[in-house]
Amino acid sequence: CASRLGVSRVWIKDEGQNPTGSFKDRGLRLAVSRALELGAKELALPSAGNAGSAAAAYGAAAGLRVHVVVPSDTPRPILEEMAAFGADVELLNGLISDCGKVVRKGVEQYGWFDLSTLKEPYRVEGKKTTGYELHEQLGGRLPDSIVYPTGGGTGLIGMWKAFNELEAIGWIGSKRPRMVAVQAEGCAPIVKAFDEGTRHAEPWADASTIASGIRVPAAVGDFLILDAVRESGGFAVAVSDDAINAAHLECAKLEGILLCPEGAATLAALIQELASGRIESDEQVMLFNCATGLKYPMQSEHHNIDLGKPIDYDFIRNC
Ligand SMILES: *Cc1c(COP(=O)(O)O)cnc(C)c1O
């Protein structure tokens, strides 16, 4: 794939192999354990899907009630997964930011423990393990660039923290990978803020993209994301849904890896930015696939996948 793309090396950090099929496990495993330790009884969070199912899974294991508020168009397999884990799932006709308002109300009224992105300190601590793992899995070095699908930004912020910690214990020097934050054209508040040179992002109106995990119109930690991207010498970039779909199929066919749409967005960004020259052909690039593609039913009209009709073979009926 790398030679076809015209870049020296491409890795995919495949986070789809986590227990609930997404990297949300890393943060919520720790956050739920700590909430239990602190005596919390009921946990709550807004989610685009994967955070909700991870919280529901670890909540089930801990014997804690979990309230998840999600947009009603969240992929069906993810909704069924959370429901199976016994979570109280509330569907909302709105975006994740609207779901957040419902959670805040429950936190005030019923004393739910708030697991929202960056509203407690432990999710980011769990998520930062990706930073250590990159170092370990690459044999003690880091890639030149990390291309990361950015919603609330916990993963990017966590990795940045991990790199600083690795430097503090003397395992790496001061050189950092360039952090490339990828968003969708239909919801790109961080990209707009990056391009305009501001430290905070304005909420994105009418957010819309097939990559539901990065459909986050306003990120609490916008300044942390933007600081890390700028300090690293990286940039923020938006890709179209069409480019996401094309990259999704391309990776499946060329590599045998079924990315999630957000993971496909990182490949789309790599292709786009190799063409623009912002990523150079001699770089070693790490793409992030944050969840298994199996959680996202493919809309065949986007993918032009025609499976044909089922066949009735006479010889089967006759034997
Ligand atoms: C949550 C999520 C993201 C965004 O991750 P952040 O660290 O919140 O920016 C991207 N892709 C998928 C599949 C996700 O579940």
Ligand as a Chemical Component Dictionary entry (heavy atoms), coordinates in Angstrom:
data_LIG
# 
_chem_comp.id                   LIG 
_chem_comp.type                 NON-POLYMER 
_chem_comp.pdbx_formal_charge   0 
_chem_comp.three_letter_code    LIG 
# 
loop_
_chem_comp_atom.comp_id 
_chem_comp_atom.atom_id 
_chem_comp_atom.alt_atom_id 
_chem_comp_atom.type_symbol 
_chem_comp_atom.charge 
_chem_comp_atom.model_Cartn_x 
_chem_comp_atom.model_Cartn_y 
_chem_comp_atom.model_Cartn_z 
_chem_comp_atom.pdbx_ordinal 
LIG C1 C1 C 0 -14.166 8.343  19.580 1  
LIG C2 C2 C 0 -13.747 7.997  18.214 2  
LIG C3 C3 C 0 -12.939 8.856  17.474 3  
LIG C4 C4 C 0 -12.462 10.181 17.990 4  
LIG O1 O1 O 0 -11.567 10.023 19.027 5  
LIG P1 P1 P 0 -11.200 11.191 20.023 6  
LIG O2 O2 O 0 -10.028 10.719 20.766 7  
LIG O3 O3 O 0 -12.404 11.425 20.874 8  
LIG O4 O4 O 0 -10.919 12.406 19.173 9  
LIG C5 C5 C 0 -12.554 8.445  16.214 10 
LIG N1 N1 N 0 -12.968 7.283  15.692 11 
LIG C6 C6 C 0 -13.738 6.429  16.379 12 
LIG C7 C7 C 0 -14.143 5.132  15.765 13 
LIG C8 C8 C 0 -14.162 6.752  17.673 14 
LIG O5 O5 O 0 -14.929 5.886  18.352 15 
# 
loop_
_chem_comp_bond.comp_id 
_chem_comp_bond.atom_id_1 
_chem_comp_bond.atom_id_2 
_chem_comp_bond.value_order 
_chem_comp_bond.pdbx_ordinal 
LIG C1 C2 SING 1  
LIG C2 C3 SING 2  
LIG C2 C8 DOUB 3  
LIG C3 C4 SING 4  
LIG C3 C5 DOUB 5  
LIG C4 O1 SING 6  
LIG O1 P1 SING 7  
LIG P1 O2 DOUB 8  
LIG P1 O3 SING 9  
LIG P1 O4 SING 10 
LIG C5 N1 SING 11 
LIG N1 C6 DOUB 12 
LIG C6 C7 SING 13 
LIG C6 C8 SING 14 
LIG C8 O5 SING 15 
# 
